């Protein structure tokens, strides 16, 4: 078995067992339910802000936008206003399409070498990767937003509407939330792609597998609590409201599975700012995406340039004229 994904899998299983055994065997509900979540939120805020401020302070002296189409040039040459924008409005449209529809991933292609008599190299459209990534991110977003109902009283109508639409499929009691199932299926698809696609597996690291296993663990425990073990929702609501009002309480009747679920969520929150998951914030600060390609229309001067004393050729020749003449080198002025 490949250690690149077996070690992260073992780590996630160990995290689950640590929280489950800590609550069930040692009675550490206060530690996994109060101390760890508070520390996780503090670490997330500090790490997120620190990472974003580091990106914001990075020097970008030149325009380096990613361009995939015709730049604005002569009037009779048609410009690609989205892939090669030269205005702030064009950049805004490109950013919106990238953030909400993953446009660059939609245009992604896969190269395959056919070992036949012609030794052909062909390119195919990677539509399933785009669909999987889109389903994963939107299901994750809906799931996270839907969970806000546990932290608000009264629950806003928009969250009630979202919960109603998410659970509109009524195949039993309780209603099935589509976002949770889609999140689990999409995460399993992305994991399978990393494991079974030879080229993707070759460039994947343990740090790429760990968040996938962690999210899968969170989804599995969440689904188990809703459809199988039937966690005490009233007790969970009491617990979460105590957390957000800084009056934490440990409710009775909430089993260890909930604390294991909460512990894995806390680990994901702590891991988020130091991992590749920070592309959520980085996409807004990416100079290859948020800059207009107007280098032909506007002169850009490096704002970090400072005055430098230069030694011109005239000064060089004045300094070494006698030696240059003695060596037979040509000079502009004899004296």
VOBA-1610 file (N, C-alpha, C; in pm, whole numbers, padded with zeros to 5 digits, always signed):
BEGIN
Unk+00084-00119+00000Unk+00000+00000+00000Unk+00088+00125+00000Unk+00039+00230-00065Unk+00115+00353-00077Unk+00109+00431+00054Unk+00226+00462+00108Unk+00231+00534+00236Unk+00180+00677+00223Unk+00181+00732+00101Unk+00137+00870+00084Unk-00009+00888+00122Unk-00091+00784+00107Unk-00230+00798+00148Unk-00267+00708+00265Unk-00184+00608+00295Unk-00214+00524+00410Unk-00185+00596+00541Unk-00078+00674+00546Unk-00046+00749+00668Unk-00151+00855+00699Unk-00195+00937+00601Unk-00305+01031+00632Unk-00433+00961+00675Unk-00464+00846+00612Unk-00583+00771+00651Unk-00571+00723+00795Unk-00455+00669+00830Unk-00434+00625+00967Unk-00441+00742+01064Unk-00391+00858+01023Unk-00397+00976+01109Unk-00541+01019+01137Unk-00626+01017+01035Unk-00765+01056+01053Unk-00838+00956+01142Unk-00813+00828+01120Unk-00874+00725+01205Unk-00829+00742+01349Unk-00702+00774+01368Unk-00650+00796+01503Unk-00715+00917+01569Unk-00736+01024+01493Unk-00803+01142+01547Unk-00945+01107+01592Unk-01015+01029+01510Unk-01151+00988+01547Unk-01150+00905+01674Unk-01061+00808+01680Unk-01056+00720+01799Unk-01013+00798+01922Unk-00923+00895+01905Unk-00878+00975+02018Unk-00993+01051+02082Unk-01075+01116+01998Unk-01189+01191+02052Unk-01296+01097+02107Unk-01324+00989+02033Unk-01429+00896+02077Unk-01393+00832+02211Unk-01268+00784+02220Unk-01225+00721+02345Unk-01211+00823+02457Unk-01167+00944+02424Unk-01153+01046+02526Unk-01284+01084+02590Unk-01391+01085+02511Unk-01523+01119+02565Unk-01588+00999+02630Unk-01584+00884+02561Unk-01653+00765+02610Unk-01582+00704+02731Unk-01448+00703+02726Unk-01375+00637+02832Unk-01327+00728+02943Unk-01282+00849+02906Unk-01223+00939+03005Unk-01315+01053+03045Unk-01429+01066+02980Unk-01523+01174+03016Unk-01469+01313+02989Unk-01398+01330+02878Unk-01336+01460+02846Unk-01425+01543+02753Unk-01554+01546+02780Unk-01644+01626+02697Unk-01605+01774+02699Unk-01564+01824+02814Unk-01528+01965+02826Unk-01405+01999+02742Unk-01313+01902+02729Unk-01190+01928+02654Unk-01218+01926+02503Unk-01285+01821+02454Unk-01312+01809+02311Unk-01430+01895+02267Unk-01516+01936+02360Unk-01632+02015+02323Unk-01616+02164+02346Unk-01525+02205+02434Unk-01511+02347+02467Unk-01370+02399+02438Unk-01271+02334+02497Unk-01132+02384+02483Unk-01085+02375+02338Unk-01100+02259+02278Unk-01049+02240+02141Unk-01119+02332+02041Unk-01253+02344+02040Unk-01316+02436+01943Unk-01273+02581+01958Unk-01262+02630+02081Unk-01218+02768+02100Unk-01075+02788+02048Unk-00986+02696+02080Unk-00849+02706+02032Unk-00843+02696+01880Unk-00929+02613+01822Unk-00930+02596+01677Unk-00973+02725+01607Unk-01076+02791+01659Unk-01122+02915+01598Unk-01015+03024+01609Unk-00949+03033+01724Unk-00842+03131+01742Unk-00728+03104+01644Unk-00688+02977+01631Unk-00580+02941+01540Unk-00619+02969+01395Unk-00746+02945+01361Unk-00792+02969+01224Unk-00787+03118+01190Unk-00841+03200+01280Unk-00843+03344+01253Unk-00700+03399+01243Unk-00615+03360+01337Unk-00477+03409+01334Unk-00405+03361+01208Unk-00419+03233+01176Unk-00351+03179+01059Unk-00402+03237+00928Unk-00534+03255+00918Unk-00593+03309+00796Unk-00547+03453+00774Unk-00557+03534+00878Unk-00518+03674+00866Unk-00369+03685+00837Unk-00288+03607+00906Unk-00144+03612+00886Unk-00106+03572+00744Unk-00173+03470+00689Unk-00144+03425+00552Unk-00185+03530+00450Unk-00303+03588+00469Unk-00351+03689+00374Unk-00264+03814+00381Unk-00226+03857+00501Unk-00140+03975+00514Unk-00003+03950+00451Unk+00047+03828+00462Unk+00172+03796+00396Unk+00163+03807+00246Unk+00052+03760+00189Unk+00032+03774+00044Unk+00015+03921+00006Unk-00059+03995+00087Unk-00083+04135+00054Unk+00046+04217+00058Unk+00140+04179+00143Unk+00267+04251+00153Unk+00369+04209+00049Unk+00339+04104-00028Unk+00434+04056-00128Unk+00445+04157-00243Unk+00566+04180-00286Unk+00590+04277-00393Unk+00545+04219-00527Unk+00467+04296-00600Unk+00427+04260-00737Unk+00461+04380-00826Unk+00588+04393-00863Unk+00629+04515-00935Unk+00583+04520-01080Unk+00546+04407-01138Unk+00509+04405-01279Unk+00370+04343-01295Unk+00307+04375-01404Unk+00178+04314-01440Unk+00206+04173-01491Unk+00152+04073-01421Unk+00176+03934-01461Unk+00045+03856-01472Unk-00058+03909-01535Unk-00183+03835-01546Unk-00169+03715-01640Unk-00239+03608-01605Unk-00246+03493-01694Unk-00333+03528-01814Unk-00279+03510-01931Unk-00352+03547-02053Unk-00370+03425-02141Unk-00493+03401-02183Unk-00524+03285-02267Unk-00593+03326-02397Unk-00592+03454-02429Unk-00657+03500-02550Unk-00587+03621-02607Unk-00644+03677-02712Unk-00583+03789-02783Unk-00585+03916-02698Unk-00470+03978-02686Unk-00459+04105-02614Unk-00513+04219-02698Unk-00558+04325-02632Unk-00604+04444-02704Unk-00486+04508-02776Unk-00499+04526-02906Unk-00390+04585-02983Unk-00447+04675-03091Unk-00443+04631-03215Unk-00492+04712-03326Unk-00644+04704-03335Unk-00709+04808-03386Unk-00857+04810-03389Unk-00919+04696-03467Unk-00851+04648-03569Unk-00910+04544-03654Unk-00881+04402-03603Unk-00812+04391-03488Unk-00785+04260-03426Unk-00880+04243-03308Unk-00961+04141-03310Unk-01061+04119-03206Unk-00995+04076-03076Unk-01027+04146-02969Unk-00971+04116-02837Unk-01058+04016-02762Unk-00995+03930-02683Unk-01068+03843-02592Unk-01081+03916-02458Unk-01195+03975-02433Unk-01213+04066-02319Unk-01218+03994-02185Unk-01241+03862-02186Unk-01247+03787-02060Unk-01114+03720-02030Unk-01058+03650-02127Unk-00932+03580-02104Unk-00812+03674-02105Unk-00828+03790-02165Unk-00718+03887-02169Unk-00774+04027-02147Unk-00828+04055-02028Unk-00895+04184-02006Unk-00794+04297-01990Unk-00835+04414-02036Unk-00750+04532-02019Unk-00819+04638-01933Unk-00938+04606-01879Unk-01011+04698-01793Unk-01048+04629-01662Unk-01082+04709-01561Unk-01122+04654-01432Unk-01252+04573-01445Unk-01342+04616-01532Unk-01466+04542-01552Unk-01440+04404-01610Unk-01347+04394-01707Unk-01312+04265-01763Unk-01250+04174-01659Unk-01166+04230-01571Unk-01106+04151-01463Unk-01214+04102-01368Unk-01311+04187-01338Unk-01421+04148-01249Unk-01500+04031-01306Unk-01530+04036-01436Unk-01605+03927-01498Unk-01524+03798-01494Unk-01394+03808-01522Unk-01311+03688-01519Unk-01302+03630-01378Unk-01291+03717-01276Unk-01284+03669-01138Unk-01415+03604-01096Unk-01528+03661-01135Unk-01658+03603-01100Unk-01672+03464-01162Unk-01636+03451-01289Unk-01646+03320-01355Unk-01550+03219-01293Unk-01434+03266-01250Unk-01336+03176-01189Unk-01381+03131-01050Unk-01433+03224-00970Unk-01470+03193-00832Unk-01596+03108-00824Unk-01695+03139-00905Unk-01823+03071-00892Unk-01841+02954-00989Unk-01766+02952-01100Unk-01785+02846-01199Unk-01656+02770-01233Unk-01544+02808-01171Unk-01416+02740-01197Unk-01386+02735-01347Unk-01387+02853-01410Unk-01377+02857-01556Unk-01246+02798-01607Unk-01135+02824-01539Unk-01008+02769-01587Unk-01007+02617-01578Unk-01069+02560-01474Unk-01078+02415-01463Unk-01171+02357-01568Unk-01276+02433-01604Unk-01368+02390-01707Unk-01297+02376-01842Unk-01196+02460-01865Unk-01123+02457-01991Unk-01005+02360-01988Unk-00989+02286-01879Unk-00874+02198-01864Unk-00882+02079-01958Unk-00766+02038-02008Unk-00758+01921-02095Unk-00657+01822-02038Unk-00670+01697-02079Unk-00583+01589-02034Unk-00509+01532-02153Unk-00378+01519-02140Unk-00295+01464-02248Unk-00277+01315-02226Unk-00288+01239-02333Unk-00269+01094-02328Unk-00187+01051-02448Unk-00088+00963-02422Unk+00000+00914-02527Unk-00045+00774-02568Unk-00082+00758-02695Unk-00131+00630-02746Unk-00014+00553-02808Unk+00018+00440-02748Unk+00130+00361-02798Unk+00082+00266-02908Unk+00058+00325-03025Unk+00019+00244-03140Unk+00121+00267-03251Unk+00083+00230-03371Unk+00178+00244-03482Unk+00208+00389-03516Unk+00118+00482-03475Unk+00140+00623-03505Unk+00197+00701-03386Unk+00202+00639-03270Unk+00251+00706-03148Unk+00184+00842-03130Unk+00052+00841-03127Unk-00024+00965-03123Unk-00030+01023-02981Unk-00027+01154-02974Unk-00051+01228-02850Unk-00183+01302-02866Unk-00281+01267-02784Unk-00413+01327-02796Unk-00449+01401-02668Unk-00544+01492-02681Unk-00592+01572-02569Unk-00742+01552-02555Unk-00787+01534-02432Unk-00929+01514-02406Unk-00976+01612-02300Unk-01104+01641-02303Unk-01163+01739-02213Unk-01183+01675-02076Unk-01135+01741-01969Unk-01146+01690-01832Unk-01276+01738-01767Unk-01390+01699-01824Unk-01518+01748-01775Unk-01551+01690-01638Unk-01510+01565-01610Unk-01547+01502-01483Unk-01473+01566-01366Unk-01350+01610-01387Unk-01278+01680-01281Unk-01348+01811-01249Unk-01392+01882-01350Unk-01463+02009-01328Unk-01595+01983-01254Unk-01669+01883-01296Unk-01796+01852-01230Unk-01774+01809-01085Unk-01673+01726-01062Unk-01645+01680-00926Unk-01603+01794-00835Unk-01516+01883-00886Unk-01472+01996-00805Unk-01586+02092-00777Unk-01669+02116-00878Unk-01783+02206-00859Unk-01882+02149-00758Unk-01911+02020-00771Unk-02004+01957-00677Unk-01947+01958-00536Unk-01818+01931-00523Unk-01754+01927-00392Unk-01762+02064-00324Unk-01722+02169-00392Unk-01716+02301-00330Unk-01855+02354-00296Unk-01952+02336-00386Unk-02085+02387-00357Unk-02154+02305-00250Unk-02132+02175-00248Unk-02190+02093-00142Unk-02129+02128-00007Unk-01998+02153-00007Unk-01932+02195+00117Unk-01987+02329+00165Unk-02007+02422+00071Unk-02060+02554+00108Unk-02200+02542+00165Unk-02288+02467+00098Unk-02426+02453+00145Unk-02428+02385+00281Unk-02345+02283+00299Unk-02341+02213+00428Unk-02296+02306+00539Unk-02191+02385+00513Unk-02141+02477+00615Unk-02244+02585+00649Unk-02307+02642+00547Unk-02406+02747+00570Unk-02528+02690+00641Unk-02569+02571+00602Unk-02686+02508+00666Unk-02662+02484+00814Unk-02537+02456+00853Unk-02506+02431+00994Unk-02514+02558+01079Unk-02524+02674+01015Unk-02536+02798+01092Unk-02664+02804+01172Unk-02762+02721+01137Unk-02887+02722+01213Unk-02867+02679+01357Unk-02759+02605+01383Unk-02730+02564+01520Unk-02673+02679+01603Unk-02626+02784+01537Unk-02560+02894+01608Unk-02647+03020+01613Unk-02772+03013+01569Unk-02858+03131+01565Unk-02994+03099+01625Unk-03046+03195+01697Unk-03181+03181+01753Unk-03243+03320+01761Unk-03346+03351+01686Unk-03415+03259+01594Unk-03336+03236+01464Unk-03371+03130+01395Unk-03305+03095+01270Unk-03359+03184+01159Unk-03273+03255+01084Unk-03320+03342+00976Unk-03397+03263+00870Unk-03486+03333+00801Unk-03570+03267+00701Unk-03488+03212+00586Unk-03376+03281+00554Unk-03295+03235+00441Unk-03233+03099+00471Unk-03192+03076+00597Unk-03138+02945+00634Unk-03246+02839+00633Unk-03366+02877+00675Unk-03478+02781+00670Unk-03509+02743+00526Unk-03504+02843+00436Unk-03531+02815+00295Unk-03423+02725+00237Unk-03297+02752+00271Unk-03187+02669+00222Unk-03201+02526+00273Unk-03235+02511+00400Unk-03252+02377+00458Unk-03368+02304+00391Unk-03476+02378+00360Unk-03591+02316+00295Unk-03554+02266+00156Unk-03482+02350+00079Unk-03443+02312-00056Unk-03342+02197-00053Unk-03252+02199+00043Unk-03152+02092+00053Unk-03216+01960+00092Unk-03323+01965+00171Unk-03389+01842+00214Unk-03519+01815+00144Unk-03533+01866+00021Unk-03660+01853-00050Unk-03686+01709-00093Unk-03579+01627-00101Unk-03596+01485-00134Unk-03642+01411-00009Unk-03765+01367-00008Unk-03824+01303+00109Unk-03842+01153+00081Unk-03741+01078+00122Unk-03746+00933+00104Unk-03769+00862+00237Unk-03787+00937+00342Unk-03807+00880+00474Unk-03794+00988+00578Unk-03782+00948+00700Unk-03763+01041+00810Unk-03633+01008+00881Unk-03547+01107+00904Unk-03560+01246+00861Unk-03533+01264+00711Unk-03565+01384+00660Unk-03542+01411+00519Unk-03394+01398+00486Unk-03367+01358+00363Unk-03228+01344+00318Unk-03176+01479+00272Unk-03065+01523+00331Unk-02998+01644+00286Unk-02906+01608+00171Unk-02935+01663+00054Unk-02858+01629-00065Unk-02714+01675-00055Unk-02690+01788+00012Unk-02556+01843+00017Unk-02459+01748+00087Unk-02502+01682+00194Unk-02415+01591+00265Unk-02375+01471+00181Unk-02473+01414+00108Unk-02443+01299+00023Unk-02355+01339-00095Unk-02385+01455-00155Unk-02303+01502-00269Unk-02162+01531-00222Unk-02148+01591-00103Unk-02014+01620-00051Unk-01934+01492-00034Unk-01995+01390+00023Unk-01925+01263+00043Unk-01889+01199-00091Unk-01983+01198-00186Unk-01956+01136-00316Unk-01847+01212-00391Unk-01851+01345-00389Unk-01750+01424-00460Unk-01612+01407-00396Unk-01606+01404-00262Unk-01478+01384-00195Unk-01420+01246-00227Unk-01504+01144-00233Unk-01458+01011-00269Unk-01409+01008-00413Unk-01475+01081-00503Unk-01430+01088-00642Unk-01293+01154-00653Unk-01274+01266-00583Unk-01145+01335-00588Unk-01036+01248-00525Unk-01071+01174-00420Unk-00974+01084-00358Unk-00938+00971-00453Unk-01038+00911-00517Unk-01012+00801-00611Unk-00926+00849-00728Unk-00949+00971-00772Unk-00869+01025-00882Unk-00722+01037-00841Unk-00697+01081-00718Unk-00558+01093-00671Unk-00492+00956-00654Unk-00569+00856-00619Unk-00511+00724-00593Unk-00491+00646-00722Unk-00590+00646-00812Unk-00589+00556-00926Unk-00539+00620-01055Unk-00535+00752-01063Unk-00476+00817-01180Unk-00325+00823-01159Unk-00249+00754-01242Unk-00105+00739-01219Unk-00033+00873-01218Unk-00069+00961-01310Unk+00002+01090-01319Unk-00033+01179-01199Unk-00159+01181-01158Unk-00199+01261-01042Unk-00140+01202-00915Unk-00140+01070-00904Unk-00084+01005-00786Unk+00066+01033-00773Unk+00135+01043-00885Unk+00280+01066-00883Unk+00315+01201-00821Unk+00233+01303-00848Unk+00264+01437-00798Unk+00192+01468-00666Unk+00114+01374-00615Unk+00039+01396-00491Unk+00127+01365-00370Unk+00107+01444-00265Unk+00178+01425-00140Unk+00079+01385-00031Unk+00134+01347+00085Unk+00048+01311+00197Unk-00040+01429+00237Unk+00013+01552+00222Unk-00065+01671+00256Unk-00184+01690+00163Unk-00183+01627+00046Unk-00298+01636-00044Unk-00407+01536-00005Unk-00369+01425+00055Unk-00466+01323+00094Unk-00530+01353+00229Unk-00454+01413+00319Unk-00504+01431+00455Unk-00635+01510+00462Unk-00646+01629+00397Unk-00774+01700+00406Unk-00889+01625+00342Unk-00862+01546+00238Unk-00970+01468+00176Unk-01020+01361+00274Unk-00929+01288+00337Unk-00971+01188+00435Unk-01042+01254+00554Unk-00994+01372+00592Unk-01056+01441+00705Unk-01199+01485+00671Unk-01218+01539+00552Unk-01352+01581+00509Unk-01443+01460+00493Unk-01390+01351+00441Unk-01470+01229+00430Unk-01512+01179+00568Unk-01418+01185+00665Unk-01452+01145+00801Unk-01560+01235+00861Unk-01550+01365+00836Unk-01652+01458+00887Unk-01787+01428+00824Unk-01788+01404+00693Unk-01914+01375+00624Unk-01974+01243+00673Unk-01892+01141+00690Unk-01943+01010+00734Unk-02002+01019+00875Unk-01931+01085+00967Unk-01983+01097+01103Unk-02109+01183+01107Unk-02114+01287+01023Unk-02234+01370+01018Unk-02354+01293+00965Unk-02334+01215+00860Unk-02443+01133+00804Unk-02486+01027+00905Unk-02389+00968+00975Unk-02423+00867+01075Unk-02508+00925+01187Unk-02474+01047+01232Unk-02551+01109+01339Unk-02693+01143+01296Unk-02710+01179+01168Unk-02844+01220+01124Unk-02934+01101+01092Unk-02879+00997+01029Unk-02965+00892+00978Unk-02957+00761+01056Unk-02858+00743+01141Unk-02841+00613+01206Unk-02843+00622+01359Unk-02750+00698+01417Unk-02744+00703+01564Unk-02843+00802+01623Unk-02894+00896+01542Unk-02995+00992+01587Unk-02949+01072+01710Unk-02854+01163+01686Unk-02803+01246+01794Unk-02913+01341+01844Unk-02904+01381+01970Unk-03001+01471+02033Unk-02980+01612+01977Unk-03065+01653+01882Unk-03049+01782+01815Unk-03072+01897+01913Unk-03165+01881+02006Unk-03191+01986+02105Unk-03067+02007+02192Unk-03004+01898+02232Unk-02882+01910+02311Unk-02769+01974+02233Unk-02758+01940+02105Unk-02655+02001+02020Unk-02680+02151+02005Unk-02805+02189+01987Unk-02839+02332+01977Unk-02804+02405+02107Unk-02833+02345+02218Unk-02799+02405+02347Unk-02648+02421+02359Unk-02575+02321+02315Unk-02429+02325+02323Unk-02372+02435+02233Unk-02416+02444+02108Unk-02361+02542+02014Unk-02398+02684+02054Unk-02519+02705+02104Unk-02557+02839+02149Unk-02473+02881+02270Unk-02440+02786+02356Unk-02352+02818+02467Unk-02212+02855+02421Unk-02165+02790+02314Unk-02033+02821+02259Unk-02028+02963+02205Unk-02127+03001+02124Unk-02123+03132+02058Unk-02153+03245+02156Unk-02223+03217+02265Unk-02251+03321+02364Unk-02148+03322+02477Unk-02042+03242+02462Unk-01935+03233+02562Unk-01988+03192+02700Unk-02092+03109+02696Unk-02146+03048+02817Unk-02158+02897+02794Unk-02043+02831+02771Unk-02047+02691+02728Unk-02105+02599+02835Unk-02182+02503+02786Unk-02240+02400+02871Unk-02219+02265+02803Unk-02214+02161+02882Unk-02204+02024+02830Unk-02339+01958+02848Unk-02417+01943+02741Unk-02552+01887+02755Unk-02546+01736+02777Unk-02645+01687+02841Unk-02658+01543+02861Unk-02722+01480+02738Unk-02688+01356+02711Unk-02752+01284+02602Unk-02685+01299+02468Unk-02576+01374+02459Unk-02502+01388+02333Unk-02385+01291+02338Unk-02387+01191+02249Unk-02291+01082+02254Unk-02153+01120+02204Unk-02058+01028+02216Unk-01919+01054+02176Unk-01902+01074+02026Unk-01995+01023+01945Unk-01982+01042+01801Unk-01988+01190+01764Unk-02070+01266+01834Unk-02079+01409+01808Unk-01946+01477+01841Unk-01884+01440+01952Unk-01758+01504+01989Unk-01645+01463+01894Unk-01649+01341+01843Unk-01552+01301+01742Unk-01570+01380+01614Unk-01696+01400+01577Unk-01728+01483+01460Unk-01678+01626+01481Unk-01705+01682+01596Unk-01662+01819+01627Unk-01510+01829+01632Unk-01444+01728+01683Unk-01298+01730+01693Unk-01235+01729+01554Unk-01288+01650+01462Unk-01234+01648+01326Unk-01261+01780+01254Unk-01376+01841+01280Unk-01402+01974+01225Unk-01301+02075+01279Unk-01271+02067+01408Unk-01173+02158+01468Unk-01034+02138+01408Unk-00996+02013+01384Unk-00866+01986+01322Unk-00862+02044+01181Unk-00970+02029+01106Unk-00976+02086+00972Unk-00964+02238+00976Unk-01029+02301+01074Unk-01021+02447+01087Unk-00879+02491+01117Unk-00810+02418+01205Unk-00671+02453+01237Unk-00580+02429+01117Unk-00604+02321+01045Unk-00519+02283+00932Unk-00541+02375+00811Unk-00656+02436+00803Unk-00696+02513+00685Unk-00594+02621+00647Unk-00556+02714+00737Unk-00469+02824+00694Unk-00330+02782+00650Unk-00283+02667+00694Unk-00147+02625+00661Unk-00141+02526+00545Unk-00252+02508+00476Unk-00259+02407+00371Unk-00299+02469+00238Unk-00312+02383+00139Unk-00355+02428+00006Unk-00501+02472+00005Unk-00573+02440+00112Unk-00712+02484+00121Unk-00724+02636+00124Unk-00613+02704+00151Unk-00615+02850+00156Unk-00630+02913+00018Unk-00644+02831-00086Unk-00676+02890-00217Unk-00811+02961-00212Unk-00892+02930-00110Unk-01018+03003-00093Unk-00994+03152-00075Unk-00892+03189+00002Unk-00858+03330+00018Unk-00757+03378-00084Unk-00670+03287-00128Unk-00565+03327-00220Unk-00613+03365-00358Unk-00727+03311-00401Unk-00775+03341-00536Unk-00803+03490-00554Unk-00842+03558-00445Unk-00872+03700-00454Unk-00746+03785-00462Unk-00633+03731-00416Unk-00509+03807-00414Unk-00410+03758-00519Unk-00453+03672-00607Unk-00363+03618-00709Unk-00336+03723-00816Unk-00210+03769-00832Unk-00181+03871-00935Unk-00199+03819-01076Unk-00199+03689-01094Unk-00222+03635-01228Unk-00369+03641-01267Unk-00457+03670-01171Unk-00601+03675-01199Unk-00661+03813-01179Unk-00611+03889-01080Unk-00678+04015-01045Unk-00615+04137-01111Unk-00532+04118-01212Unk-00469+04230-01281Unk-00518+04239-01425Unk-00532+04362-01471Unk-00565+04385-01612Unk-00438+04385-01695Unk-00447+04329-01815Unk-00331+04324-01903Unk-00333+04448-01994Unk-00290+04561-01939Unk-00289+04687-02015Unk-00149+04744-02029Unk-00051+04656-02041Unk+00088+04701-02048Unk+00117+04776-02178Unk+00040+04754-02282Unk+00061+04828-02407Unk-00001+04967-02401Unk-00102+04983-02318Unk-00172+05111-02312Unk-00119+05201-02202Unk-00056+05143-02101Unk-00013+05223-01987Unk+00126+05180-01944Unk+00210+05277-01915Unk+00345+05249-01867Unk+00340+05222-01716Unk+00395+05110-01676Unk+00396+05071-01536Unk+00537+05084-01481Unk+00550+05163-01377Unk+00679+05187-01313Unk+00681+05112-01180Unk+00789+05042-01155Unk+00802+04967-01031Unk+00793+05062-00912Unk+00688+05050-00828Unk+00673+05144-00715Unk+00780+05127-00608Unk+00853+05015-00611Unk+00957+04993-00511Unk+01094+05043-00556Unk+01102+05100-00676Unk+01230+05154-00721Unk+01271+05272-00634Unk+01396+05281-00603Unk+01447+05393-00525Unk+01564+05455-00601Unk+01597+05578-00567Unk+01703+05649-00637Unk+01836+05578-00618Unk+01905+05557-00730Unk+02033+05488-00729Unk+02136+05576-00801Unk+02251+05598-00739Unk+02359+05672-00804Unk+02422+05584-00912Unk+02413+05630-01035Unk+02464+05553-01148Unk+02596+05613-01194Unk+02677+05531-01256Unk+02806+05573-01311Unk+02793+05567-01463Unk+02772+05680-01527Unk+02748+05684-01670Unk+02877+05654-01746Unk+02860+05629-01876Unk+02978+05603-01959Unk+03066+05726-01970Unk+03005+05843-01976Unk+03085+05964-01982Unk+03172+05978-01858Unk+03117+05947-01741Unk+03196+05952-01619Unk+03304+05844-01619Unk+03269+05728-01671Unk+03368+05619-01680Unk+03485+05659-01769Unk+03450+05719-01883Unk+03558+05759-01976Unk+03642+05871-01917Unk+03580+05966-01850Unk+03658+06073-01786Unk+03755+06015-01683Unk+03713+05909-01616Unk+03795+05851-01511Unk+03912+05769-01568Unk+03888+05700-01678Unk+03989+05610-01733Unk+04041+05652-01870Unk+04021+05780-01910Unk+04055+05821-02047Unk+04204+05798-02078Unk+04291+05839-01989Unk+04435+05824-02015Unk+04474+05679-02034Unk+04424+05593-01951Unk+04456+05451-01963Unk+04395+05392-02088Unk+04276+05437-02129Unk+04213+05385-02251Unk+04293+05427-02375Unk+04338+05552-02377Unk+04419+05598-02490Unk+04551+05522-02495Unk+04611+05503-02378Unk+04738+05430-02372Unk+04721+05286-02419Unk+04606+05227-02392Unk+04580+05089-02435Unk+04530+05081-02578Unk+04510+05196-02643Unk+04463+05196-02781Unk+04314+05179-02797Unk+04238+05198-02691Unk+04091+05185-02697Unk+04031+05316-02749Unk+03927+05306-02828Unk+03864+05429-02880Unk+03793+05505-02769Unk+03797+05636-02774Unk+03730+05722-02677Unk+03649+05826-02752Unk+03543+05875-02688Unk+03460+05976-02752Unk+03526+06113-02751Unk+03597+06141-02643Unk+03665+06269-02630Unk+03812+06246-02602Unk+03897+06327-02669Unk+04040+06310-02649Unk+04086+06374-02517Unk+04011+06469-02472Unk+04052+06539-02349Unk+03932+06547-02254
//
